[in-house]
Amino acid sequence: MTSVFIDADNGGLSIYEGAGNLIAEGIQTAKTFKYVMDDHGIDPDTRTIYFTSSMDFADENGFEHYDDAKILASEGFKLMSMTREEG
């Protein structure tokens, strides 16, 4: 299965399915993050997900604090987990 890469860029997150295959950019809310991940069938429990180095330097990529991009992604993952249907 193709790896997923999450990138901090211009104050939002970009998500790539595979290297260089952009599926969404400018994500600024946990709700939008969840929507994109769900829409593309990306399950963090079954897919390998990497943060690019820009996530460590989010303050150099349009975020106020260096941790803000990771916090946004974490909130998105939590929202996904909270809304997951038990089957």
C-alpha positions, 0 to 999 in steps of 0.5 A: 500500500502507498505511504501517505505524507503530511506536509506543513505549507503556507499555514496549512497541511498538504497530504500526499499519497505517495511521493509527489502525488498531492491529494489536498492542500491548504488544510487548516481545520481538523474537520477538513483533515478528517474529510480528506483522509476519509474521502481518500480511504486513508485509515491511519490504523492500516496505512503508513503515514509520515510527517515531512520535516516541514512539520518540525519547522511549522513556524517557518512554513506559515504557522505561529508555533513550530508545533502547530502543524503537528497539533492540527494533524493530531486533532484530525486523527483524534476526530477520525478516531472519535467518529469511527463506526464500530463494526 
